[in-house]
């Protein structure tokens, strides 16, 4: 994953949903065709996971200071999983299973 692209997502986003959507778009080129994730979450290096967690904490403090939220919790609960076996900023989506939207499924 590109650190610059990740920082850009946080800079342009106005909500936690927009950030998470942007991060998932970085790893799933077919994101617009995905209806929902059936199983799994992307895994990423511990270094990358921690850096994004820190960005989420800062984002939450800046954008949601009036809300009753725990800064960074959105990333912990819905973001990627940390995997120390992966290289710096590497992401693995092999465990993720998803369903495509009806209009993007290929006819038999």
Beta strands, then each sheet from edge to edge (+ up, - down):
strand 1: 34-39
strand 2: 43-44
strand 3: 81-82
strand 4: 91-92
strand 5: 97-100
sheet 1: 1+ 5-
sheet 2: 3+ 2+ 4-
end
